[in-house]
């Protein structure tokens, strides 16, 4: 595997984990907002 491919994969993995972490953090907030709106 060439150098730019490795760097690309590392960047991709970083952004994927960033997205997953953000979703996990915002999930309870969205859930609370949803419950309050429905109730």
Secondary structure, DSSP 8 states (H G I E B T S, - for coil): --HHHHHHHHHHHHHHHHHHHHHHHHHHHHHHHHHHHH-
